[in-house]
Amino acid sequence: MYYGEELGMRTTDPARIEDVHDPMGKIGLPKEKGRDGERTPMQWDGSKEAGFTIAAKPWLPIPSNAVAYNVEAEAKDPDSIYIAYKLLLTLRKFEAALGDGSYEALNEDDPNVFAYLRRSGDSTILVALNMSGQPRTVAFQLEGKGVAGSTATPLYSSPSSAQSSIQLQHVELAPFGALVAAVR
């Protein structure tokens, strides 16, 4: 994970030679941008210079979207990417199968849904990611994988879902949706 990824920050490359400060970047632009082609300063809040510095002008510019994409704003939004990262990192910490479990690919012939199992001891976690812009319904047949359960309890889903149990033979994924569920 690259810093700022948990906020949706992006790397903003300089477009003009006048915007390049790094000596290597001045010599090699556009192929080599030096340090000017790196991630911009951390966006802590929506204030001037995103709460990163009190200097009149930081080396790298603060992008205009820092008003919306910053730690302070996203920490208050339950649907933000920041909160999603926090939840997923917490899951990895407390679910043994996610932290150090074995990996087993599922539905490998499906070009739209990337799915796999993680297992550790008697913990089995299903991860399913819809990589398309269309809703997808997937049937997971896990008996052949040595998994007896036919239902799963969602631990994380995006978009959020109020379902407390999912039938593995009929898993619905929203466009670009994600599901992390404990198989029961």
Steps between C-alpha positions, in 0.01 A plus 500: 500500500640838399429787740186691418349203318261460793358844413485459125796733452662491159844574369495826306785525252618848399374594156737793433874538548426813707328278759807278546735581789710186525829529303463147356148583388614818326758302304279203412143629461272357365645149546665565838309724739729463801330548834242732345330197346423348841198506729404847618507598870270311736151647504412528869209742475323742266698806607758688295784264409282212635638533853836368376702815549478862604755597233384745236549236230600135538743339255222302335159660445196399700237373255165680490315182601670510843195690628296177468771232512668547835527310829269732696214489245524130422520396866148645538357325191404135567505429124846647434797303372684594822239324715504201261877466544467525880234227504696270267824543696315424823351187343844384391628551853223298669413235239779241494407383151554851361824557685685179427257258339545297186373639170277308262362652179131459416307541173824543306316504167284797594651812337285733711524371856830444679428263788702291740500325835738562787523225763671461832401228748122482498460856368404538133457843344354565154613810312309594184569811291286605207748648255229619261257790483203261486333316790606135517349194665741217582439147626782365715513121517744441784433133576774400255739726689438317826273771641174374647332838556232627262453844656729788589488787746608830344794660679538781246312596187510791264254642454389434856237234547268424791497127421598282794529183292570423136421181310821400322304365203365851434746781581403835353777754442432862410698664218862517622369354828702311758411233753703348781301232684557223753380167362276309743 
